Amino acid sequence: KTKFIVADEITTMLDAVTQAEIWGFLIDECKSRNIGMIIVTHNMYLADKVCTRILNLEEKAFE
């Protein structure tokens, strides 16, 4: 059984409306299936909006 989804910069080059639709879908799926999601992004605004926990990688070390 899947325990989590890894989303590595999946919406970076998409318009804002499409990004919102994709993130909404993924968040709903994770909640309904009781699974987690690991998001890799440079967009801290996005991370703040969709994540419950944020690990920041600075100079090859997690903060």
For each residue, the residues with C-beta under 8 A, 3 or more apart:
1:
2: 5 33 35
3: 35 36
4: 35 36 37 38
5: 2 26 29 30 35 36 37 38
6: 37 38 40
7: 10 26 37 38 39 40
8: 40
9: 12 40 41 42
10: 7 22
11: 14 18 19 22 23 46
12: 9 41 42 43
13:
14: 11 18 19 22
15: 18 19
16: 19 20
17: 20 21
18: 11 14 15 21 22
19: 11 14 15 16 22 23 46
20: 16 17 23 24
21: 17 18 24 25
22: 10 11 14 18 19 25 26
23: 11 19 20 26 27 46 50
24: 20 21 27 28
25: 21 22 28 29
26: 5 7 22 23 29 30 37
27: 23 24 30 31 37 50
28: 24 25 31 32
29: 5 25 26 32 33 35
30: 5 26 27 33 34 35 36 37
31: 27 28 34
32: 28 29
33: 2 29 30
34: 30 31
35: 2 3 4 5 29 30
36: 3 4 5 30
37: 4 5 6 7 26 27 30
38: 4 5 6 7
39: 7 46 47 50 51
40: 6 7 8 9
41: 9 12 44 46 47
42: 9 12
43: 12 46 47
44: 41 47 48
45: 48 49
46: 11 19 23 39 41 43 49 50
47: 39 41 43 44 50 51 54
48: 44 45 51 54
49: 45 46
50: 23 27 39 46 47
51: 39 47 48 54
52:
53:
54: 47 48 51
55: 62 63
56: 62 63
57: 60 61 62 63
58: 61 63
59:
60: 57
61: 57 58
62: 55 56 57
63: 55 56 57 58
